[in-house]
Amino acid sequence: MSGKSQSDESVVIRSLRHFREKYFNARENVSDPAHAAEVTSEDAPPGFLDCLPVDLQFLIMTLLSPVDLCRLGATSSYWRAMVRDPILWRYFLVRDMPKWPSINHVTMPRLEALHTPLCVGEKEMEEPGHDFMTDYLKGYPACRQQWFPQRPPYSVVTSFLQSLVPTATEPRYAMFGPGMEQLDVSMVTKLMHTPDVLLVAGIPQRQINGIGSGISYVYKNQHKFNILTLYSTNRAERERARMEQQSVSNKLFIQEGRDQSGHPHFSPTPQVQEVCQAVDGFIYVANAEPGRGDDGEVEWAQIQALVDPALGSSSRPLLVLSCVSREEPDQIRTTSSNSTRTPCVDMAQRLCLPMLPNPWMVQDTVAESLSGVLDGISWLLGCSGLRL
């Protein structure tokens, strides 16, 4: 166990112990009629679980799922207050966020709140702006669905009627990013030759100066969509750069110096601008292998250039496939403290995605097995209005 983890746990235990002392002291304070009435009407005398040492209570809570923790909080006022301790949920966030396979614009935690020093008794830790419990439950994969807006009944009927009418157009997405070119396994090639994941419906339409081409796929044998792949250069130049381990000039963008804040500024080439105006959304393939990703500042500037509202609606979704070449072996995943992939929450922060007006999602993906791809495509098609 790392020293940082031990330090965080000791702070959580001190916070829980501080609450416990205040709670039981208040129970014994019969001079407070309001609290005495609350205790009499709601609480039985402390049970065995209530009287356990705080260290053991904390250990028990760390072994429970978020749903079970909420159920524990429903058993008494003591546990209701105990499981709402903000420092406890801050600990859970720091511990579990690196394991989440996806995150999006709705479920992204407020990471700036995690930089608040852990200090028991700080008043601001209990303010709504630091509601770590809500942050956790919004981001935890098994709980997050309830946080998405529900469709009104009339939209369900409308979607059903629309599904009976075949549409002539299919959603089109522009796919780009360093993960398409830097990884040892080509995700684009895998997509084209793995029909049990996505069936290729056709290789139409256009090519942009030898940089990219459009491929039509079928999602779950029902929904056709088109992906226009945008490479930074042509295949020969990419292979030569890979063999010589050198960078190549990116033909998708024109660098126009730096903005007033000192950040790089790019604009798409005229041909790419034409594509951006025609597509319904974007797929960015990020290199999630540690130490192999591009400069986050440059990546953010290039993403911002393609999703520029001047080229189309800011409601168009951006799917980030946070990709590694191969699956992480179980023995490495369970024994090593250093993960072999960048967590999706860190990827969202690296790419400055919370600053975008567009809806976005980061999905962990493996190029070799294509795991995670269908989850990302499902979200993307849903954002485009398709009834899945």
C-alpha positions as YAML, in Angstrom:
chain: A
units: angstrom
residues:
- id: 1
  name: MET
  ca: [0.00, 0.00, 0.00]
- id: 2
  name: SER
  ca: [1.38, 3.40, -0.94]
- id: 3
  name: GLY
  ca: [2.11, 6.10, 1.59]
- id: 4
  name: LYS
  ca: [-0.36, 8.42, -0.18]
- id: 5
  name: SER
  ca: [-3.15, 5.86, 0.18]
- id: 6
  name: GLN
  ca: [-2.38, 5.29, 3.83]
- id: 7
  name: SER
  ca: [-2.41, 9.04, 4.44]
- id: 8
  name: ASP
  ca: [-5.79, 9.44, 2.71]
- id: 9
  name: GLU
  ca: [-7.27, 6.57, 4.69]
- id: 10
  name: SER
  ca: [-6.06, 8.03, 7.99]
- id: 11
  name: VAL
  ca: [-7.72, 11.37, 7.14]
- id: 12
  name: VAL
  ca: [-11.00, 9.61, 6.30]
- id: 13
  name: ILE
  ca: [-10.91, 7.66, 9.55]
- id: 14
  name: ARG
  ca: [-10.25, 10.86, 11.52]
- id: 15
  name: SER
  ca: [-13.21, 12.50, 9.79]
- id: 16
  name: LEU
  ca: [-15.50, 9.55, 10.56]
- id: 17
  name: ARG
  ca: [-14.29, 9.42, 14.15]
- id: 18
  name: HIS
  ca: [-14.95, 13.16, 14.51]
- id: 19
  name: PHE
  ca: [-18.51, 12.69, 13.26]
- id: 20
  name: ARG
  ca: [-19.09, 9.66, 15.49]
- id: 21
  name: GLU
  ca: [-18.03, 11.52, 18.62]
- id: 22
  name: LYS
  ca: [-20.29, 14.46, 17.79]
- id: 23
  name: TYR
  ca: [-23.21, 12.15, 17.02]
- id: 24
  name: PHE
  ca: [-23.11, 10.08, 20.20]
- id: 25
  name: ASN
  ca: [-22.39, 13.11, 22.37]
- id: 26
  name: ALA
  ca: [-25.51, 14.73, 20.92]
- id: 27
  name: ARG
  ca: [-27.56, 11.60, 21.68]
- id: 28
  name: GLU
  ca: [-26.54, 11.81, 25.30]
- id: 29
  name: ASN
  ca: [-27.39, 15.52, 25.47]
- id: 30
  name: VAL
  ca: [-30.95, 15.37, 26.79]
- id: 31
  name: SER
  ca: [-31.04, 19.15, 27.15]
- id: 32
  name: ASP
  ca: [-31.59, 19.45, 23.41]
- id: 33
  name: PRO
  ca: [-35.36, 18.73, 23.01]
- id: 34
  name: ALA
  ca: [-35.32, 18.89, 19.22]
- id: 35
  name: HIS
  ca: [-32.60, 16.28, 18.90]
- id: 36
  name: ALA
  ca: [-34.06, 14.15, 21.69]
- id: 37
  name: ALA
  ca: [-37.36, 13.98, 19.82]
- id: 38
  name: GLU
  ca: [-35.54, 13.03, 16.61]
- id: 39
  name: VAL
  ca: [-33.68, 10.21, 18.33]
- id: 40
  name: THR
  ca: [-36.79, 8.90, 20.08]
- id: 41
  name: SER
  ca: [-38.91, 8.82, 16.94]
- id: 42
  name: GLU
  ca: [-36.36, 7.42, 14.53]
- id: 43
  name: ASP
  ca: [-33.55, 5.53, 16.23]
- id: 44
  name: ALA
  ca: [-33.31, 2.44, 18.34]
- id: 45
  name: PRO
  ca: [-30.40, 2.12, 20.79]
- id: 46
  name: PRO
  ca: [-27.03, 1.69, 19.04]
- id: 47
  name: GLY
  ca: [-26.59, -1.78, 17.57]
- id: 48
  name: PHE
  ca: [-23.55, -4.00, 17.24]
- id: 49
  name: LEU
  ca: [-22.48, -2.48, 13.90]
- id: 50
  name: ASP
  ca: [-22.81, 1.04, 15.30]
- id: 51
  name: CYS
  ca: [-20.48, 0.22, 18.20]
- id: 52
  name: LEU
  ca: [-17.65, -1.23, 16.11]
- id: 53
  name: PRO
  ca: [-14.40, 0.76, 16.07]
- id: 54
  name: VAL
  ca: [-14.39, 3.39, 13.34]
- id: 55
  name: ASP
  ca: [-11.45, 1.68, 11.62]
- id: 56
  name: LEU
  ca: [-13.57, -1.46, 11.14]
- id: 57
  name: GLN
  ca: [-16.59, 0.55, 10.02]
- id: 58
  name: PHE
  ca: [-14.44, 2.24, 7.41]
- id: 59
  name: LEU
  ca: [-13.05, -1.13, 6.25]
- id: 60
  name: ILE
  ca: [-16.59, -2.48, 5.88]
- id: 61
  name: MET
  ca: [-17.65, 0.54, 3.81]
- id: 62
  name: THR
  ca: [-14.65, 0.19, 1.47]
- id: 63
  name: LEU
  ca: [-15.81, -3.35, 0.64]
- id: 64
  name: LEU
  ca: [-19.37, -2.34, -0.27]
- id: 65
  name: SER
  ca: [-20.64, -1.24, -3.66]
- id: 66
  name: PRO
  ca: [-22.13, 2.26, -3.94]
- id: 67
  name: VAL
  ca: [-25.63, 0.76, -4.05]
- id: 68
  name: ASP
  ca: [-24.99, -1.23, -0.88]
- id: 69
  name: LEU
  ca: [-23.54, 1.85, 0.81]
- id: 70
  name: CYS
  ca: [-26.75, 3.75, 0.08]
- id: 71
  name: ARG
  ca: [-28.77, 0.84, 1.46]
- id: 72
  name: LEU
  ca: [-26.65, 0.90, 4.60]
- id: 73
  name: GLY
  ca: [-27.41, 4.61, 4.91]
- id: 74
  name: ALA
  ca: [-31.14, 3.82, 4.91]
- id: 75
  name: THR
  ca: [-30.92, 1.74, 8.10]
- id: 76
  name: SER
  ca: [-30.60, 4.61, 10.62]
- id: 77
  name: SER
  ca: [-29.86, 8.30, 10.97]
- id: 78
  name: TYR
  ca: [-26.36, 7.41, 12.19]
- id: 79
  name: TRP
  ca: [-25.47, 5.48, 9.05]
- id: 80
  name: ARG
  ca: [-27.31, 7.95, 6.83]
- id: 81
  name: ALA
  ca: [-24.99, 10.69, 8.05]
- id: 82
  name: MET
  ca: [-21.93, 8.42, 8.16]
- id: 83
  name: VAL
  ca: [-22.16, 7.31, 4.51]
- id: 84
  name: ARG
  ca: [-22.63, 10.94, 3.40]
- id: 85
  name: ASP
  ca: [-19.27, 12.03, 4.77]
- id: 86
  name: PRO
  ca: [-17.76, 14.10, 1.91]
- id: 87
  name: ILE
  ca: [-14.18, 13.06, 2.70]
- id: 88
  name: LEU
  ca: [-15.23, 9.38, 2.52]
- id: 89
  name: TRP
  ca: [-16.60, 9.87, -1.02]
- id: 90
  name: ARG
  ca: [-13.57, 11.92, -1.99]
- id: 91
  name: TYR
  ca: [-11.48, 8.90, -1.01]
- id: 92
  name: PHE
  ca: [-13.69, 6.62, -3.14]
- id: 93
  name: LEU
  ca: [-13.36, 8.98, -6.13]
- id: 94
  name: VAL
  ca: [-9.57, 9.05, -5.97]
- id: 95
  name: ARG
  ca: [-9.45, 5.27, -5.51]
- id: 96
  name: ASP
  ca: [-11.94, 4.22, -8.20]
- id: 97
  name: MET
  ca: [-11.83, 6.83, -10.97]
- id: 98
  name: PRO
  ca: [-8.78, 5.27, -12.70]
- id: 99
  name: LYS
  ca: [-10.79, 2.03, -13.11]
- id: 100
  name: TRP
  ca: [-13.82, 3.58, -14.84]
- id: 101
  name: PRO
  ca: [-13.96, 2.48, -18.50]
- id: 102
  name: SER
  ca: [-15.74, 5.62, -19.73]
- id: 103
  name: ILE
  ca: [-16.71, 9.14, -18.79]
- id: 104
  name: ASN
  ca: [-18.70, 11.86, -20.53]
- id: 105
  name: HIS
  ca: [-19.80, 15.49, -20.33]
- id: 106
  name: VAL
  ca: [-22.60, 14.63, -17.89]
- id: 107
  name: THR
  ca: [-20.72, 12.28, -15.56]
- id: 108
  name: MET
  ca: [-17.29, 13.97, -15.41]
- id: 109
  name: PRO
  ca: [-16.39, 14.69, -11.76]
- id: 110
  name: ARG
  ca: [-15.27, 18.14, -10.69]
- id: 111
  name: LEU
  ca: [-11.58, 17.34, -10.53]
- id: 112
  name: GLU
  ca: [-10.62, 20.77, -9.22]
- id: 113
  name: ALA
  ca: [-12.41, 19.90, -5.95]
- id: 114
  name: LEU
  ca: [-10.04, 16.95, -5.47]
- id: 115
  name: HIS
  ca: [-7.13, 19.37, -5.16]
- id: 116
  name: THR
  ca: [-8.61, 20.76, -1.94]
- id: 117
  name: PRO
  ca: [-6.26, 19.78, 0.92]
- id: 118
  name: LEU
  ca: [-7.63, 17.00, 3.08]
- id: 119
  name: CYS
  ca: [-8.23, 18.68, 6.40]
- id: 120
  name: VAL
  ca: [-10.90, 17.39, 8.76]
- id: 121
  name: GLY
  ca: [-13.27, 20.06, 9.92]
- id: 122
  name: GLU
  ca: [-12.94, 22.38, 6.94]
- id: 123
  name: LYS
  ca: [-16.34, 24.00, 6.49]
- id: 124
  name: GLU
  ca: [-16.08, 24.20, 2.70]
- id: 125
  name: MET
  ca: [-15.81, 20.43, 2.41]
- id: 126
  name: GLU
  ca: [-19.51, 20.16, 3.25]
- id: 127
  name: GLU
  ca: [-20.75, 22.74, 0.75]
- id: 128
  name: PRO
  ca: [-22.76, 21.62, -2.31]
- id: 129
  name: GLY
  ca: [-19.85, 22.54, -4.55]
- id: 130
  name: HIS
  ca: [-17.91, 19.72, -2.94]
- id: 131
  name: ASP
  ca: [-20.59, 17.03, -3.04]
- id: 132
  name: PHE
  ca: [-18.23, 14.15, -3.75]
- id: 133
  name: MET
  ca: [-20.99, 11.60, -3.21]
- id: 134
  name: THR
  ca: [-22.96, 13.02, -6.14]
- id: 135
  name: ASP
  ca: [-19.79, 13.21, -8.24]
- id: 136
  name: TYR
  ca: [-19.08, 9.55, -7.55]
- id: 137
  name: LEU
  ca: [-22.59, 8.26, -8.19]
- id: 138
  name: LYS
  ca: [-22.82, 10.26, -11.45]
- id: 139
  name: GLY
  ca: [-19.56, 8.79, -12.73]
- id: 140
  name: TYR
  ca: [-19.80, 5.21, -11.42]
- id: 141
  name: PRO
  ca: [-20.78, 3.07, -14.45]
- id: 142
  name: ALA
  ca: [-23.48, 1.06, -12.67]
- id: 143
  name: CYS
  ca: [-25.21, 4.18, -11.32]
- id: 144
  name: ARG
  ca: [-24.80, 6.81, -14.01]
- id: 145
  name: GLN
  ca: [-27.85, 6.00, -16.17]
- id: 146
  name: GLN
  ca: [-30.22, 7.68, -13.71]
- id: 147
  name: TRP
  ca: [-28.41, 11.00, -14.23]
- id: 148
  name: PHE
  ca: [-29.23, 11.20, -17.93]
- id: 149
  name: PRO
  ca: [-32.34, 13.19, -18.87]
- id: 150
  name: GLN
  ca: [-35.38, 11.00, -19.42]
- id: 151
  name: ARG
  ca: [-37.25, 11.21, -22.71]
- id: 152
  name: PRO
  ca: [-40.84, 12.47, -22.41]
- id: 153
  name: PRO
  ca: [-43.55, 9.94, -23.39]
- id: 154
  name: TYR
  ca: [-44.37, 11.69, -26.67]
- id: 155
  name: SER
  ca: [-40.74, 11.35, -27.84]
- id: 156
  name: VAL
  ca: [-40.91, 7.58, -27.33]
- id: 157
  name: VAL
  ca: [-43.96, 7.40, -29.63]
- id: 158
  name: THR
  ca: [-42.28, 9.71, -32.13]
- id: 159
  name: SER
  ca: [-39.13, 7.58, -32.15]
- id: 160
  name: PHE
  ca: [-41.22, 4.45, -32.74]
- id: 161
  name: LEU
  ca: [-43.02, 6.04, -35.69]
- id: 162
  name: GLN
  ca: [-39.74, 7.32, -37.11]
- id: 163
  name: SER
  ca: [-38.26, 3.82, -36.88]
- id: 164
  name: LEU
  ca: [-41.02, 2.58, -39.23]
- id: 165
  name: VAL
  ca: [-39.92, 4.99, -41.93]
- id: 166
  name: PRO
  ca: [-36.63, 4.06, -43.62]
- id: 167
  name: THR
  ca: [-34.19, 6.93, -43.92]
- id: 168
  name: ALA
  ca: [-32.08, 7.49, -47.00]
- id: 169
  name: THR
  ca: [-29.20, 9.15, -45.17]
- id: 170
  name: GLU
  ca: [-26.84, 7.63, -42.68]
- id: 171
  name: PRO
  ca: [-24.93, 9.50, -39.98]
- id: 172
  name: ARG
  ca: [-21.40, 10.46, -40.98]
- id: 173
  name: TYR
  ca: [-18.48, 10.87, -38.61]
- id: 174
  name: ALA
  ca: [-14.95, 12.14, -39.14]
- id: 175
  name: MET
  ca: [-12.35, 9.97, -37.38]
- id: 176
  name: PHE
  ca: [-8.86, 11.28, -36.69]
- id: 177
  name: GLY
  ca: [-6.16, 11.29, -34.03]
- id: 178
  name: PRO
  ca: [-2.70, 9.89, -33.19]
- id: 179
  name: GLY
  ca: [-4.08, 6.55, -31.99]
- id: 180
  name: MET
  ca: [-4.90, 5.69, -35.60]
- id: 181
  name: GLU
  ca: [-1.22, 5.97, -36.60]
- id: 182
  name: GLN
  ca: [1.04, 5.45, -33.60]
- id: 183
  name: LEU
  ca: [-0.19, 2.15, -32.15]
- id: 184
  name: ASP
  ca: [1.34, -1.21, -33.06]
- id: 185
  name: VAL
  ca: [-2.13, -2.50, -34.03]
- id: 186
  name: SER
  ca: [-4.19, -0.58, -36.58]
- id: 187
  name: MET
  ca: [-7.68, -0.07, -35.20]
- id: 188
  name: VAL
  ca: [-9.01, 0.97, -38.63]
- id: 189
  name: THR
  ca: [-7.76, -2.28, -40.18]
- id: 190
  name: LYS
  ca: [-9.28, -4.28, -37.33]
- id: 191
  name: LEU
  ca: [-12.63, -2.53, -37.81]
- id: 192
  name: MET
  ca: [-12.65, -3.43, -41.49]
- id: 193
  name: HIS
  ca: [-11.91, -7.12, -40.84]
- id: 194
  name: THR
  ca: [-13.96, -7.90, -37.73]
- id: 195
  name: PRO
  ca: [-17.55, -8.38, -38.95]
- id: 196
  name: ASP
  ca: [-18.73, -9.80, -35.62]
- id: 197
  name: VAL
  ca: [-18.12, -6.34, -34.10]
- id: 198
  name: LEU
  ca: [-19.08, -4.04, -36.99]
- id: 199
  name: LEU
  ca: [-20.10, -5.27, -40.41]
- id: 200
  name: VAL
  ca: [-18.66, -3.31, -43.33]
- id: 201
  name: ALA
  ca: [-21.51, -2.20, -45.59]
- id: 202
  name: GLY
  ca: [-19.41, -0.48, -48.24]
- id: 203
  name: ILE
  ca: [-16.27, 1.49, -49.00]
- id: 204
  name: PRO
  ca: [-17.61, 4.48, -50.91]
- id: 205
  name: GLN
  ca: [-17.23, 7.66, -51.46]
- id: 206
  name: ARG
  ca: [-14.43, 10.09, -51.28]
- id: 207
  name: GLN
  ca: [-10.77, 10.54, -50.64]
- id: 208
  name: ILE
  ca: [-9.03, 13.71, -49.51]
- id: 209
  name: ASN
  ca: [-5.68, 14.10, -51.25]
- id: 210
  name: GLY
  ca: [-4.77, 10.54, -50.36]
- id: 211
  name: ILE
  ca: [-5.31, 11.19, -46.65]
- id: 212
  name: GLY
  ca: [-8.60, 9.48, -45.82]
- id: 213
  name: SER
  ca: [-11.55, 7.53, -47.16]
- id: 214
  name: GLY
  ca: [-15.13, 6.80, -46.13]
- id: 215
  name: ILE
  ca: [-16.26, 3.40, -44.85]
- id: 216
  name: SER
  ca: [-19.89, 2.45, -44.13]
- id: 217
  name: TYR
  ca: [-20.63, 0.11, -41.22]
- id: 218
  name: VAL
  ca: [-23.74, -1.53, -39.80]
- id: 219
  name: TYR
  ca: [-24.34, -1.37, -36.05]
- id: 220
  name: LYS
  ca: [-26.01, -4.56, -34.73]
- id: 221
  name: ASN
  ca: [-27.41, -5.35, -38.18]
- id: 222
  name: GLN
  ca: [-29.77, -2.36, -37.96]
- id: 223
  name: HIS
  ca: [-28.18, 1.06, -38.25]
- id: 224
  name: LYS
  ca: [-25.85, 2.14, -41.03]
- id: 225
  name: PHE
  ca: [-23.33, 4.89, -40.45]
- id: 226
  name: ASN
  ca: [-20.27, 6.18, -42.25]
- id: 227
  name: ILE
  ca: [-16.79, 6.88, -40.88]
- id: 228
  name: LEU
  ca: [-14.49, 9.15, -42.83]
- id: 229
  name: THR
  ca: [-10.94, 8.43, -41.71]
- id: 230
  name: LEU
  ca: [-8.63, 11.44, -41.66]
- id: 231
  name: TYR
  ca: [-4.95, 10.55, -41.47]
- id: 232
  name: SER
  ca: [-2.30, 13.17, -40.89]
- id: 233
  name: THR
  ca: [-0.54, 12.05, -44.07]
- id: 234
  name: ASN
  ca: [-0.67, 9.26, -46.67]
- id: 235
  name: ARG
  ca: [0.18, 5.63, -46.00]
- id: 236
  name: ALA
  ca: [3.69, 5.66, -47.49]
- id: 237
  name: GLU
  ca: [4.73, 8.62, -45.36]
- id: 238
  name: ARG
  ca: [3.18, 7.09, -42.25]
- id: 239
  name: GLU
  ca: [5.02, 3.80, -42.73]
- id: 240
  name: ARG
  ca: [8.31, 5.55, -43.38]
- id: 241
  name: ALA
  ca: [7.89, 7.66, -40.26]
- id: 242
  name: ARG
  ca: [7.01, 4.56, -38.23]
- id: 243
  name: MET
  ca: [10.14, 2.70, -39.42]
- id: 244
  name: GLU
  ca: [12.40, 5.69, -38.80]
- id: 245
  name: GLN
  ca: [10.58, 6.67, -35.59]
- id: 246
  name: GLN
  ca: [10.20, 10.22, -36.79]
- id: 247
  name: SER
  ca: [7.30, 12.64, -36.77]
- id: 248
  name: VAL
  ca: [5.62, 13.70, -39.98]
- id: 249
  name: SER
  ca: [4.09, 16.94, -41.11]
- id: 250
  name: ASN
  ca: [0.36, 16.92, -40.35]
- id: 251
  name: LYS
  ca: [-1.56, 17.63, -43.57]
- id: 252
  name: LEU
  ca: [-4.90, 18.03, -41.84]
- id: 253
  name: PHE
  ca: [-4.05, 21.33, -40.18]
- id: 254
  name: ILE
  ca: [-2.32, 24.60, -40.82]
- id: 255
  name: GLN
  ca: [-0.57, 26.00, -37.76]
- id: 256
  name: GLU
  ca: [-1.23, 29.69, -37.40]
- id: 257
  name: GLY
  ca: [1.10, 30.51, -34.54]
- id: 258
  name: ARG
  ca: [-0.19, 30.93, -31.00]
- id: 259
  name: ASP
  ca: [-3.15, 32.69, -29.47]
- id: 260
  name: GLN
  ca: [-3.03, 35.42, -26.84]
- id: 261
  name: SER
  ca: [-2.69, 32.82, -24.08]
- id: 262
  name: GLY
  ca: [0.34, 31.29, -25.74]
- id: 263
  name: HIS
  ca: [-1.48, 28.12, -26.83]
- id: 264
  name: PRO
  ca: [-0.93, 26.76, -30.37]
- id: 265
  name: HIS
  ca: [-3.61, 27.68, -32.87]
- id: 266
  name: PHE
  ca: [-4.56, 25.49, -35.84]
- id: 267
  name: SER
  ca: [-7.05, 25.71, -38.67]
- id: 268
  name: PRO
  ca: [-8.15, 22.76, -40.83]
- id: 269
  name: THR
  ca: [-7.07, 22.70, -44.45]
- id: 270
  name: PRO
  ca: [-9.80, 23.66, -46.94]
- id: 271
  name: GLN
  ca: [-10.50, 20.02, -47.83]
- id: 272
  name: VAL
  ca: [-10.85, 19.06, -44.16]
- id: 273
  name: GLN
  ca: [-13.10, 22.06, -43.53]
- id: 274
  name: GLU
  ca: [-15.38, 20.71, -46.24]
- id: 275
  name: VAL
  ca: [-15.58, 17.39, -44.41]
- id: 276
  name: CYS
  ca: [-16.22, 19.05, -41.03]
- id: 277
  name: GLN
  ca: [-19.16, 20.91, -42.50]
- id: 278
  name: ALA
  ca: [-20.69, 17.68, -43.81]
- id: 279
  name: VAL
  ca: [-20.35, 15.28, -40.85]
- id: 280
  name: ASP
  ca: [-22.72, 14.68, -37.93]
- id: 281
  name: GLY
  ca: [-20.00, 14.14, -35.31]
- id: 282
  name: PHE
  ca: [-16.38, 13.28, -34.62]
- id: 283
  name: ILE
  ca: [-14.33, 10.30, -33.42]
- id: 284
  name: TYR
  ca: [-10.93, 11.10, -31.95]
- id: 285
  name: VAL
  ca: [-8.62, 8.11, -31.49]
- id: 286
  name: ALA
  ca: [-6.24, 8.98, -28.65]
- id: 287
  name: ASN
  ca: [-3.08, 7.09, -27.81]
- id: 288
  name: ALA
  ca: [-3.68, 5.94, -24.22]
- id: 289
  name: GLU
  ca: [-0.40, 4.06, -23.85]
- id: 290
  name: PRO
  ca: [1.62, 5.89, -21.14]
- id: 291
  name: GLY
  ca: [4.50, 7.91, -22.51]
- id: 292
  name: ARG
  ca: [3.36, 7.60, -26.12]
- id: 293
  name: GLY
  ca: [0.62, 10.21, -26.34]
- id: 294
  name: ASP
  ca: [1.08, 13.49, -28.17]
- id: 295
  name: ASP
  ca: [1.38, 16.86, -26.48]
- id: 296
  name: GLY
  ca: [-2.00, 17.43, -24.83]
- id: 297
  name: GLU
  ca: [-1.88, 21.13, -25.68]
- id: 298
  name: VAL
  ca: [-1.48, 20.35, -29.39]
- id: 299
  name: GLU
  ca: [-4.15, 17.65, -29.29]
- id: 300
  name: TRP
  ca: [-6.62, 20.02, -27.66]
- id: 301
  name: ALA
  ca: [-5.88, 22.75, -30.22]
- id: 302
  name: GLN
  ca: [-6.45, 20.35, -33.12]
- id: 303
  name: ILE
  ca: [-9.69, 18.99, -31.65]
- id: 304
  name: GLN
  ca: [-10.89, 22.53, -31.10]
- id: 305
  name: ALA
  ca: [-10.09, 23.38, -34.74]
- id: 306
  name: LEU
  ca: [-12.25, 20.55, -36.11]
- id: 307
  name: VAL
  ca: [-15.25, 21.07, -33.82]
- id: 308
  name: ASP
  ca: [-15.17, 24.85, -34.36]
- id: 309
  name: PRO
  ca: [-18.79, 26.11, -34.30]
- id: 310
  name: ALA
  ca: [-17.99, 28.08, -37.45]
- id: 311
  name: LEU
  ca: [-17.84, 24.74, -39.29]
- id: 312
  name: GLY
  ca: [-21.04, 23.27, -37.86]
- id: 313
  name: SER
  ca: [-23.34, 22.95, -34.88]
- id: 314
  name: SER
  ca: [-21.78, 22.72, -31.42]
- id: 315
  name: SER
  ca: [-24.35, 20.02, -30.61]
- id: 316
  name: ARG
  ca: [-22.42, 17.50, -32.73]
- id: 317
  name: PRO
  ca: [-20.96, 14.81, -30.45]
- id: 318
  name: LEU
  ca: [-17.27, 13.99, -29.99]
- id: 319
  name: LEU
  ca: [-16.37, 10.39, -29.15]
- id: 320
  name: VAL
  ca: [-12.83, 9.90, -27.86]
- id: 321
  name: LEU
  ca: [-11.61, 6.31, -28.18]
- id: 322
  name: SER
  ca: [-8.85, 6.13, -25.57]
- id: 323
  name: CYS
  ca: [-6.96, 3.34, -27.26]
- id: 324
  name: VAL
  ca: [-4.12, 0.93, -26.46]
- id: 325
  name: SER
  ca: [-2.76, -1.75, -28.79]
- id: 326
  name: ARG
  ca: [-3.45, -4.82, -26.68]
- id: 327
  name: GLU
  ca: [-5.36, -5.95, -23.61]
- id: 328
  name: GLU
  ca: [-3.58, -5.56, -20.30]
- id: 329
  name: PRO
  ca: [-2.73, -9.02, -18.87]
- id: 330
  name: ASP
  ca: [-4.60, -9.85, -15.67]
- id: 331
  name: GLN
  ca: [-1.44, -10.60, -13.74]
- id: 332
  name: ILE
  ca: [0.01, -7.19, -14.60]
- id: 333
  name: ARG
  ca: [-3.27, -5.40, -13.88]
- id: 334
  name: THR
  ca: [-3.58, -6.96, -10.42]
- id: 335
  name: THR
  ca: [0.04, -6.79, -9.29]
- id: 336
  name: SER
  ca: [1.35, -3.57, -10.75]
- id: 337
  name: SER
  ca: [0.52, -0.15, -9.34]
- id: 338
  name: ASN
  ca: [1.40, 1.48, -12.67]
- id: 339
  name: SER
  ca: [-1.38, 0.98, -15.19]
- id: 340
  name: THR
  ca: [-0.50, 0.32, -18.81]
- id: 341
  name: ARG
  ca: [-3.14, 2.79, -20.03]
- id: 342
  name: THR
  ca: [-4.07, 6.38, -19.31]
- id: 343
  name: PRO
  ca: [-7.34, 6.40, -17.30]
- id: 344
  name: CYS
  ca: [-10.25, 7.87, -19.24]
- id: 345
  name: VAL
  ca: [-10.78, 10.61, -16.64]
- id: 346
  name: ASP
  ca: [-7.14, 11.68, -17.05]
- id: 347
  name: MET
  ca: [-7.56, 11.54, -20.83]
- id: 348
  name: ALA
  ca: [-10.57, 13.88, -20.64]
- id: 349
  name: GLN
  ca: [-8.54, 16.28, -18.55]
- id: 350
  name: ARG
  ca: [-5.49, 16.04, -20.85]
- id: 351
  name: LEU
  ca: [-7.62, 16.92, -23.87]
- id: 352
  name: CYS
  ca: [-9.45, 19.71, -21.97]
- id: 353
  name: LEU
  ca: [-12.78, 18.16, -22.98]
- id: 354
  name: PRO
  ca: [-14.82, 19.87, -20.21]
- id: 355
  name: MET
  ca: [-14.07, 23.17, -21.98]
- id: 356
  name: LEU
  ca: [-15.89, 22.05, -25.15]
- id: 357
  name: PRO
  ca: [-19.49, 23.12, -25.80]
- id: 358
  name: ASN
  ca: [-20.07, 19.81, -27.63]
- id: 359
  name: PRO
  ca: [-21.34, 16.67, -25.92]
- id: 360
  name: TRP
  ca: [-18.39, 14.31, -25.51]
- id: 361
  name: MET
  ca: [-17.47, 10.86, -24.23]
- id: 362
  name: VAL
  ca: [-14.18, 9.10, -23.51]
- id: 363
  name: GLN
  ca: [-14.30, 5.31, -23.91]
- id: 364
  name: ASP
  ca: [-11.46, 2.91, -23.08]
- id: 365
  name: THR
  ca: [-10.70, 0.86, -26.19]
- id: 366
  name: VAL
  ca: [-8.31, -1.92, -27.22]
- id: 367
  name: ALA
  ca: [-7.26, -1.94, -30.88]
- id: 368
  name: GLU
  ca: [-6.52, -5.68, -31.07]
- id: 369
  name: SER
  ca: [-9.87, -6.89, -29.66]
- id: 370
  name: LEU
  ca: [-11.93, -3.73, -30.37]
- id: 371
  name: SER
  ca: [-13.32, -3.95, -26.84]
- id: 372
  name: GLY
  ca: [-15.16, -0.77, -25.92]
- id: 373
  name: VAL
  ca: [-15.79, 0.26, -29.53]
- id: 374
  name: LEU
  ca: [-19.46, -0.76, -29.57]
- id: 375
  name: ASP
  ca: [-20.15, 1.10, -26.33]
- id: 376
  name: GLY
  ca: [-18.70, 4.24, -27.84]
- id: 377
  name: ILE
  ca: [-20.54, 3.85, -31.15]
- id: 378
  name: SER
  ca: [-23.81, 3.23, -29.30]
- id: 379
  name: TRP
  ca: [-23.41, 6.54, -27.45]
- id: 380
  name: LEU
  ca: [-22.45, 8.33, -30.67]
- id: 381
  name: LEU
  ca: [-25.45, 7.06, -32.63]
- id: 382
  name: GLY
  ca: [-27.74, 7.89, -29.73]
- id: 383
  name: CYS
  ca: [-26.46, 11.47, -29.74]
- id: 384
  name: SER
  ca: [-27.25, 11.61, -33.45]
- id: 385
  name: GLY
  ca: [-30.89, 10.82, -32.71]
- id: 386
  name: LEU
  ca: [-30.98, 7.17, -33.71]
- id: 387
  name: ARG
  ca: [-33.31, 4.94, -31.71]
- id: 388
  name: LEU
  ca: [-31.15, 2.01, -30.58]
...
